[in-house]
Amino acid sequence: MIKMTQTRGKGDKDNVCFADAVLNPSASFGGLYTFSTLPHLTPHILREFENLTYKELCKRVFELLDLGLSEELLEFALHTYDAFDDERTPVNLARYDENLFVLELYHGPTRAFKDMALQPFGRIVQTLAHGKDYLILVATSGDTGPATLESFAQEKLGKDCSIKVVCLYPKDGTSDVQRLQMVTQDSTNLKVLGIRGNFDDAQHTLKSLLQDSEFVGFLQSKGIELSAANSVNIGRVAFQIIYHIWAYCQLCKNGVLTRTESLNIIVPSGNFGNILGGFYAKKMGVPIGKLISASNANNILYDFLTTGVYDIRHRQLLKTSSPAMDIIKSSNVERVLFELFGAQRTKECMRSLQDKGMYALDSVELGAVQEYFAASFCNDMQCRELIAKSFAKGYLLDPHTACGIKAYEDFVKLEGGEKFVLCSTAEWSKFAPNVAEALGARNGLEDREAIEFVLSLDKKQKLSPHIAEVFEKPIVHNEVVDIAKVKNAIMQWLK
Ligand SMILES: *Cc1c(COP(=O)(O)O)cnc(C)c1O
């Protein structure tokens, strides 16, 4: 069984096994736990993978990663995929055109890719907790919150569940459906708090609470351990490696890719957790060409990946039609820095980001990053145009995935004949007003009207019952607090 290593080096906390890093994700010096070694997937192994089911692939890769989870536990966790649209395969790979395939990652209960990791994650955490009381914090830009709440709702985990979840979301920073998915979650072990601030504020609050001795002491006095469900948690990232490998193997199996060709993967990115899964897959030897990060107008990742400078000093977070990517402080970039440049350099960069608001890679380092990554971004107007254009071709996109189409259009010209996979991160129904507007509806439709509008245009679409029900359920969480009051609000709730 491998030990997880730490992105900023070993300080007061030890390297621990995967299970312990899942339960207690904050590492020394404010860093993250990450894999200390990765297995090498030879062409022979990849060929074997082509004949596995999605779940079998997941079990094989976890075994090769040597994470020390028992087969029974993983099996139990993967059963959550049975409730996805197609019980045999949680994801769907759709052909978009000659060179582009869309890997639809949103077929789970909350209609965004977060379910891919958070559905099994819930069962893993519950089992590893062994009946101990845990508080799990989650900060969301819109989709992690619903997926975490769904995964930890009391009725899903059984009445004896010892896990409580507090979810922080930016009050005006999510779509209506996303907000309703959270504030209608009626379960006594769940608390949802709107905060006056944006996602970066929410994530920052979460990270400070993990380090806050008064808060941790208060929890200890009540016998409660603290954890987090953001992609700072390596447990989520592990599940996000699998579908990148799956897509590659399926395209080989179907003869779309020859075994000497490589595949480019486009990922609409915010906190960089999804694309990080692709990065690990490439490091493990999967023939991935470039991992292309697609941003919206908050294009700090584009700047970083093209110039090597990560600079937040003059950035204001912009509100866009793809709110799950309205992020400036992208947490998982740190794991890439660690993998490429080691703990010392990562610690230095992260300290510089904290103290000076920026860090800069040198040209050799930038070259190393660009061996793996390329980048593109898309403004809201281009996003609307691409939704309309794709729809005319017969494919309905959500605004996040549309940013990925922009990346495809930018890169396909350069790479004659190469194949691309675009990770589709959400279903259109979560962002119906923006999608309807792109398809010609008048401005300012309410979510339900917008959904009706889209359904009337596209007879192939069916509304998921999971989305339909959020409009019917009563709102049970209406507390909105200032950032400075979050700690008190949580302590109050636990009393
Ligand atoms: C979370 C999310 C993203 C960004 O994913 P990261 O792993 O944070 O980069 C993109 N699109 C949607 C719809 C999301 O929910």
Ligand as a Chemical Component Dictionary entry (heavy atoms), coordinates in Angstrom:
data_LIG
# 
_chem_comp.id                   LIG 
_chem_comp.type                 NON-POLYMER 
_chem_comp.pdbx_formal_charge   0 
_chem_comp.three_letter_code    LIG 
# 
loop_
_chem_comp_atom.comp_id 
_chem_comp_atom.atom_id 
_chem_comp_atom.alt_atom_id 
_chem_comp_atom.type_symbol 
_chem_comp_atom.charge 
_chem_comp_atom.model_Cartn_x 
_chem_comp_atom.model_Cartn_y 
_chem_comp_atom.model_Cartn_z 
_chem_comp_atom.pdbx_ordinal 
LIG C1 C1 C 0 -16.865 21.813 -11.145 1  
LIG C2 C2 C 0 -17.203 22.102 -12.550 2  
LIG C3 C3 C 0 -16.218 22.483 -13.473 3  
LIG C4 C4 C 0 -14.781 22.685 -13.079 4  
LIG O1 O1 O 0 -14.171 21.488 -12.680 5  
LIG P1 P1 P 0 -12.795 21.535 -11.870 6  
LIG O2 O2 O 0 -12.490 20.143 -11.528 7  
LIG O3 O3 O 0 -13.061 22.391 -10.665 8  
LIG O4 O4 O 0 -11.794 22.166 -12.770 9  
LIG C5 C5 C 0 -16.590 22.693 -14.788 10 
LIG N1 N1 N 0 -17.876 22.573 -15.170 11 
LIG C6 C6 C 0 -18.840 22.214 -14.314 12 
LIG C7 C7 C 0 -20.243 22.117 -14.809 13 
LIG C8 C8 C 0 -18.541 21.958 -12.977 14 
LIG O5 O5 O 0 -19.502 21.613 -12.118 15 
# 
loop_
_chem_comp_bond.comp_id 
_chem_comp_bond.atom_id_1 
_chem_comp_bond.atom_id_2 
_chem_comp_bond.value_order 
_chem_comp_bond.pdbx_ordinal 
LIG C1 C2 SING 1  
LIG C2 C3 SING 2  
LIG C2 C8 DOUB 3  
LIG C3 C4 SING 4  
LIG C3 C5 DOUB 5  
LIG C4 O1 SING 6  
LIG O1 P1 SING 7  
LIG P1 O2 DOUB 8  
LIG P1 O3 SING 9  
LIG P1 O4 SING 10 
LIG C5 N1 SING 11 
LIG N1 C6 DOUB 12 
LIG C6 C7 SING 13 
LIG C6 C8 SING 14 
LIG C8 O5 SING 15 
# 
